[in-house]
């Protein structure tokens, strides 16, 4: 797989923070940005797959019952 250059504009504060992290990890700014892109793409793929699974379940009529939802809401309400 080849590589391709592209430009990203962001504020100076973020660039300084990125450079600080790169220095701490003895990595390049480019390496860190590529790691962030990889994580974003993986997260997006995971989320998309979960949504597809949810749509399939809904199409089959598989929904949480009112009791299931009440238990879930009560679990977090008392936390």
Long-range contacts (C-beta under 8 A, 24 or more apart in sequence): 8-33
